Amino acid sequence: MTEERKILAVLSREEKNDFLPGQLWQTVSSLPGFKWLKTPLPDEAAWEQELLSFQPEIIMGCWDIPALPASLRGKLALRYYCNLGGGVRKIPIEYLDDGLLVTNWGKVISPTIAESALLLILMCLRSATHWTLKMHVERTWKDGLLSYNESLIGKRVGLHGLGASSRALVPMLKPFTTHLAAYSPSVPATLFAELGVRRAASLEELFSGSDVLVELAAATPKNYHIVDEKLLRMLPEGATFVNVGRGNVVDEAALARIAGEGRLQVGLDVYEKEPLPGDSPFRGLSNVNLFPHMGGPTVDRRQDAGRAAVDNLLKYLAGQPLDFVVTREIYERST
């Protein structure tokens, strides 16, 4: 007789409904050995007790799941952690070293991140926050021809990083402009050619030659604060800088100083410290457009990540290779 494979889904009701609507929930909840543990949980002790008593082989979790207790390492039957979200830091890295298989949403969310980048670009060019404050707060109107706004059409757009999100952004940009360049040393020339993107020889060349710069570089140790004040000041006067990648790639103090001078239009969805502090120098600047780290899957598209997770779960149970496996390298550059 085959032993039952225990599956513990640790999700809030909202996560369940958004990520696993309809047939997706029916598929996972009908699996033998399945149990839904609804969050939030009372306390850490209740979480540890649940893990020790149920002894799941598989955990499916998302944003509301508590961290895996380091103290239970070696005491659990856990073999696979199926993460509906992207962040994996709730899993101590020692579990990966012990052989725990971990997957996340991988590149499934790249289109929505690209979409948010495009939105922030357009908001910057059209001075959206400036005019929102004018219309809603100051209750004023434009001053004749002094209504500063620009178009994306024909602009030179630079991409720092050419990963999945950048690759999803390229076709969204092409109806506006063909002047696309990127800096990503590890990406082969064949991919640049396939995308129709010019390869920049250096970050200095990319920044100085871009009217719009989109930050999408990975958060590796060598990229920490790589976008410094010197590089930011290479952007042409009035250029747009958008970050939808990782907050710690940018020297935020330098960016805030330059933004405060009014030299750049800025669009941010990610920050080195999140939530963004209430006294952040970015707040209140009319040339800075801010999102609260919401560039990932929108509510209506979270099911894309859920579908990928269910596919991985079924593959795991069938002994097949999984998509979006989190390696130690991916773990270390995640935030």
N, C-alpha and C positions, 0 to 999 in steps of 0.2 A: 504494500500500500504506500503510495506517494505521500510524503509528509507535506502538510499544508504550508504554503509560503506566506508568512505574515507581513502584511502591508499596513503601515500606519500613516494616514494622511493627516497632517497637523496644519489645519487651515481655519481661518476665520470664515464666517458665513459669507462675507463680502468677497473674499478670495475665491471661495468655492464657486460662487455665482458668476464672478467675472472671468476667471481662468478656465473653469470647467462647466460651462453651461450645458444644459440639455443632454445630448447623447454622450458627450465627453464624461460627464459625471456618472451617467448610467453605466458606461463601459468600465470605469475604474471601481465603482462601488459594488458592482456585481462580481468582481474577482473573488475567488475563495481566499479567505484569510484577511479580507479587507476590514479596516476599522477607521472611522473618522473621529479624530480628537479635535474638538472645536476649541479654538483660541478666542480670547485670551485665557491662559491657565491661571489658577489661583496663586501659585508661587513656584519657585524653583524646585522645592521638595516634591511637589505633585508631579512635575515633569520628570524628575529622576525616577520616582516610583513607577510611573507609567512605562518608562523605558525598561526598567528592570523586570517588571511583572509581565509585560506583553512580549518583550524580546522580539521586536520586529526585524525581519531580514531587510526590509525596504522602508525607507521614510520618504514621504512626499511632502515637501514644505514650501513655504513662500516667505513673505516679508514678516508675518506675525509669529513664526515659529521661534521658540526660545533657542538659545545656543546649545549645541551639544556639550554636555558637561565633560570637561577634560578628565574629571575624576572617574568617569565610567569607561575610560579607554581600556580595552581588553576584557570588559565585563559584559559586552553586548553581542548579540547575534547579528548585528547590523552589517550588511554587505554592500548596500547600494543606497545612495542619497540622491533622490530625484528632485532637483530644485526647480520649481516653477519660475523663479525669478533669476536675476543675474548674479547678485552678490553671494559670495560663499564664505565670508569671514565668520559666520556663526558656526562653522565647522573648524575646530582646531586643526592645524595643518598636520599634527601628529597622526590624526586619523587617516589622512591620505598616505602618509608614510607607512602606515600599517596595512595599506592595501584597499582602503575604502574607495569604492567607485563613486564618483560624483559627476553629475551632469547639471547644466543650467540652460538658460534659454538661447545661448549662443548667438548666432547671427539672425535669428528669427525676428528680432525687434529692429534690425537695421533700417528698414523702410520708414518706421515712425520716427526714429532718431533723425534720419535724413530730412523727413518732412518738417520736423521742428527746427532744424538748422535753416531750411529754406524760409520758414516763417520768420525766424529771428533776423535773417538777412534783410528781408523785405521790410520788417519793422524798423530796423536801423536806417535803411535807405530812405524810408518815408517818415523818419523821425516820429514814430508812433507814440512813444511815451511823452515826448514834447507836446504833441498836439492833443493827447489825451488829457494832460494836465491843463493845457490852455482851455480846452472845451469844458471839461468837467469841474475842475477846481477853480481856475481863474475866471471861467465863464466869459472868455474873450473870443476873438476871431483872428484870422490871419491879417497881417499888416501889408496889404497891397501885394506887391511882387516879392516881398521879403519872406515868403513861405518856403523855407528851406526843405526841399525833399529831392531825392534822386531816384533814378530807375536802375534796375539790375541789367537792363538790356545793354549789351555790349561791354559790360564791366569785365575787368581782369580778376578772376577768382582763383585764389590759392588755397590748396588743401594741405594742411600739415598732418600727414598720415594718410595712407591709402588702404585702410582696412575695410571691413564689411560695410560700415556706415558711410564712409566716403564713397565707396563703390556704388552704394544705393543712391547717394546724392547726385552723382555725376549726371545720370539721365534726367533728373529733375531740373538741373541747371541748364541743360542744353537748349531748351526752348528760348532761354534768355540770352545766352552767350556761348561762344565757342572758344573763348579765351580762358582755358582751364589749365592750371599747372598744379603740380603736387611735389612734395618732398617726402620720400619714404625710401630710404636706402636699401631696405631688405626686399622690396617688391621688384620682381623681374621686369625688364624692359618690355617684354611681350605683353604684360598686363597693361602698362601705360598705353601701348599702341592699340590694344584691344578696346580700351576705354576712350581713346582719343584725347588723352591728357598729356600735356608736355611735362617732361621730367625736369624739375629744377635742380641745379647742380649743388645748391646749398640753401640753408634756411635764410641766409642773408639775401640771396637772390629772390627767393620766394616772397619774403616779406616786402622787400623794397619794390617789387614788381607787381604787387597785388592791390587792387582797389577794395577787394573784399577778401578777408583771410578767415578761413574756418579751421578751428583747432580741433583735431580728432586723433592726435597722437596717443599711443599707449602709455600707461602710467608705469613705465619701467624706471628703475633707479637712475639710469643715465638721463632720463627725460625730466627728472625732478627740477622744476623751475627753469627748464631750458628756454622757455619764452620769457626772456628778461627785459629789462628796461631798454637796453641797447637795441634789441631786436624789435621791440614794439615801436620805438621811435623811427625805425626804418620804414614803417608803413607811411604811405603818402598822407599829407595833411587832409583830414576829412574822410579818411578810409574807414571801413567797417571791420571790426574784429568780433568774431562770434566763437564762443566755446561751448560745444555740446559733448565734449570728450571727457576729459578728466581735469578736475580742479587743480591738482598739484603740479601739473605740467607748466602752469603759468605762475609767474611771480605776481601775485594779486596786489601786493602793496604798490608795485611799479605800475600795474595796469590802472589801479585806482587813482594814482597821482596823475597819470596821463589823461584819464577820463575826466578828472576834475578840471583839467586845463581846457576841456572842450575840444581837444585835438582829434579825437576819434569818436565814431559812433560804436557803441558796444552792445552786444547781446550775449547774455550768460544764462546757461541752464545748470551748470555744475560749478562747484566751489570747493576750495581746499578744506573749509570747515562747514559742515552742514548739520542742522539748518543754518542758513546764513544769519549771522548775528544781527540783531535789531539795530545796532549802532554801526553797521558796516558802512564804509565810505561810499560804497556803490549806491546805497539807498538815497533816494531823493534827487539823483542827477537826471536831468531831463534827456540827456544823450545816452543813457544806459537803460536797456530793456532787460528786465529780469524775469526768469521763470524759476519756480521752486523745484528744480530737478524733476521735471515731468516730461522729458523728451522721449522716454521709453514708450512702452505700449500704452496707448490710450485705452480708456475703459472698454470701448467697443472692439479693440484689437488684442486685448489680453488673452483672448481665447486662442490666438495664434501660438502664444507661448505654451498655453495649456495643451494644445493639440500636439506640439512637439514633445512635451513631457509625457503624455499618454503613449505616444508612439515609442518613446524610449523605454517606458515601463514594460510595454508588451514585448519589445525586443529583448529586454533583460530576462523576462520570464521564459522566453523562447531560446535563450542562449545565443542571441545574435549580437553583432557589434553595435555599439550605441553612437549616437551623434552628440556633439558638443560636450565631450568628456573634458572635465576640468583637470588639467595637469598641474604639477607643482608650479611650473612657470606661469600658467594662466592665473593660478591662485595668488601668487606673489605680486602680480601687477593689477589685481582686482582691488576695488575700493568698497 
